[in-house]
Amino acid sequence: MAEGKPPYGDIHPMRAIFMIPTKPPPSFRQPDKWSPEFIDFVSCCLVKNPKDRASASELLAHVFIGNAKQPNILCQMIMEAREIRENQIQWNNAGKKRGHCQGMVG
């Protein structure tokens, strides 16, 4: 999911449902793009046996979570993206009001 696709996303969903519990957990296609802490965190989350899997409390204590940036950084990025989107919508709406063929003489 980190890479934008679910595990076994390239095969039929019914087949994937049966493969997920029987096959080893998925790995990253390009592990060099990810930090070792992130890869380890995801590996901890993907342990199949619940008895062996880290608890939520243990995962919250993981170094990857501990090194996470403050949420206000994400909020700022979201606000900037919204502003860009609103500007694009306004620009598109202004173009529709003028008409698609701006060079026409009428």
C-alpha atoms as one frame of an Amber mdcrd trajectory, in Angstrom:
protein
   0.000   0.000   0.000   2.912   2.351   0.619   3.732   2.078  -3.061   0.196
   2.893  -4.150  -1.035  -0.633  -4.848  -2.511  -3.286  -2.583  -0.715  -6.606
  -2.225  -1.359  -8.790  -5.253  -3.138  -5.863  -6.906  -2.205  -7.182 -10.323
  -4.160 -10.445  -9.972  -7.863 -11.253  -9.636  -9.210 -10.089  -6.229 -10.660
 -13.491  -5.298  -7.308 -15.150  -5.916  -5.565 -12.429  -3.896  -7.880 -13.038
  -0.927  -6.680 -16.631  -0.777  -3.028 -15.773  -1.382  -2.659 -13.152   1.367
  -2.933 -15.548   4.325  -0.877 -18.313   2.718   1.994 -16.425   1.068   4.759
 -14.477   2.841   4.037 -10.792   3.512   4.656  -8.487   0.559   7.954  -6.675
   0.241   8.849  -3.321  -1.234   9.553  -3.251  -4.967  12.087  -0.453  -4.476
  13.335  -0.702  -0.883  15.961   1.993  -1.508  13.155   4.566  -1.652  12.225
   3.895   1.999  14.048   4.391   5.273  15.190   1.285   7.176  12.976   2.416
  10.088   9.905   2.514   7.850  10.661  -0.893   6.359  11.079  -2.339   9.839
   7.833  -0.715  11.043   5.884  -2.152   8.106   7.482  -5.564   8.709   6.319
  -5.435  12.334   2.778  -4.660  11.162   2.723  -7.498   8.620   3.446 -10.370
  11.004   0.645 -12.800  10.221   0.300 -14.551  13.585  -1.494 -12.153  15.967
   0.307 -13.696  18.938   3.660 -12.783  17.391   2.582  -9.391  16.018   3.499
  -6.205  17.891   0.703  -4.572  19.852  -0.510  -1.043  19.091   1.365   0.201
  22.167   4.566  -1.449  20.963   4.126   0.001  17.486   3.608   3.483  18.943
   6.979   3.091  20.662   8.710   2.126  17.393  11.565   4.404  16.279   9.742
   5.204  13.004   6.800   6.676  14.927   9.134   8.380  17.389  10.948  10.140
  14.551   7.739  11.298  12.846   7.336  14.995  12.178   4.673  16.987  13.995
   1.201  16.833  12.380   1.188  20.590  11.786   3.669  20.027   8.922   1.104
  17.823   7.217  -1.653  20.360   7.912   0.413  23.060   6.186   0.919  20.821
   3.148  -2.818  20.073   2.999  -3.673  23.777   3.173  -1.221  24.551   0.350
  -2.680  21.751  -1.784  -6.225  23.041  -1.154  -5.183  26.539  -2.187  -3.653
  25.223  -5.409  -6.771  23.181  -6.104  -9.095  26.132  -5.468  -7.014  28.320
  -7.791  -7.221  25.653 -10.499 -11.006  25.388 -10.080 -11.378  29.184 -10.290
  -9.150  29.299 -13.366 -11.141  26.490 -15.025 -14.459  28.173 -14.193 -13.212
  31.507 -15.562 -12.260  29.750 -18.807 -15.742  28.256 -19.127 -17.359  31.687
 -18.672 -15.192  33.184 -21.435 -15.901  30.299 -23.783 -13.561  27.744 -25.196
 -12.747  29.667 -28.384 -11.299  32.895 -27.100 -10.089  34.037 -30.508 -13.525
  33.999 -32.139 -15.043  37.279 -33.246 -18.727  37.424 -32.643
